[in-house]
Amino acid sequence: MLKAPGRRVMDGQTVLVAVRGEPTSDRFGNEVPTWADPVAVDHVLVGHATDEDRQVDRPDGIAVTATLTFPRSCDLDLRGAKVTVGGRELLVAGEPAHEPSPLAWDMTVQAGVQDG
């Protein structure tokens, strides 16, 4: 990738994304989530969650530990998806969506671990 002298170019990381599938039930009738086979998504910007992100109570019980910004080219439905970043498996919190942006990255995703 070309860059001007003295300028840093963001190119992101490759992460694995497994989108949510149809849930199944266990022998007690409880819903058990399933995920499709993971696919690689290139050029994802990965950062640590802010203190503000960590303090929000989420109904799905996910403690946010990372903020991921996906490129405009990503057309996956990330609701409830599993994202593998640097060997760590994280769950996507909320319902991420593409937002208007002049940049190549337009979907911010909060992800973390689920307790319980």
N, C-alpha and C positions, 0 to 999 in steps of 0.2 A: 504494500500500500504506500503510495507517495505521500509525503508530507512536506510542508514548508519548513525551512530551517527555524528551530526554536519553537515550533508549534507541536503540541501533543495531539495525536489522532486517536480517538476512541474507536476500538473495533470490537470490544466485548469478548465474551466467552461462549463456548458451546455448552449448552445444558441439555439434559435429557428430560423430556416431558411425556408423562403417561396420563392421557385424558381419562376422565371418569367414565366407566361403563355402566351397564344396567346392574343394579344391586341384586344380590341373591339373599336368601334367608337361611339362618342357621336352624338347628333342630328345635329351637325354642320360638321361632318365628321372628327373631330379631334381624333387622336389615344388616347385611354384610356388604360393604362397598367392594367394587371390582374396578380394575383399571386396564386399559388397552396396553398393548406393547409400546414401550417408550420409543419416541422419535427424537432425533437430534435437532435442536434449534440453534443456529449460529448467531453470533453478534448480540448476545444478551448482556446488558450491563448489570453487574452484580455489586451490591453494596450492603453494608450492615444496616439493620433497622435502627431508627432513631429512638431516643428515650420516649418520645411522644407515641411512636408506633407500639412500643412495648407495653405502655400503660393502658391501652384500650382493651376493655373486656369484649371478647368475641363469643357469640353464642355457640360456635362450633368448637370452642375450647383450644384454638390454635394460639400458641404463644409465638408472636412474630419475631423472627431472628434475622430476616434478610429482606431486602427490597430489590426486586428484579425489574428491569425495564426492557421490554421486548420490542423488537423491531416491527415496523409497519407491515413487513412481509409475513409475519406470523398470523395464520388464520385459524389457529386452534382455539377451541372453547376451553378456557383454563379454569372454569369453576370446578372446585373440588379435585383438581389435578394434582399429581405427584410430580415434583421437580427435583432432579438430582443435580446438585451443584458441588463440584469438587469432591465427589464421593459421598456427600451428605444428602439424604432423602428428606425433602421438605414437602409440606402440604400447602396448597394455595388457599389463602383466606379470602372470603368475599367473592364478588363477581367482577373480575377484571374486564375492562372493555377498552377498545381503542378510543383515544381522545384526540381532538384536533391539535396538531402540533406541526411546526415547520421543520422539525427534526426527523431523522430516520427512525427514531424510537418514539413510540406513541402510546404504549400500554404499560403502566406501572402496576406491578404485582407485589403484594405482601405475602410472604411465605414463612412457615416455621414448623415447629413440632407440636403435636397434639398429645395432651396428657389426658388419660382417661379412656 
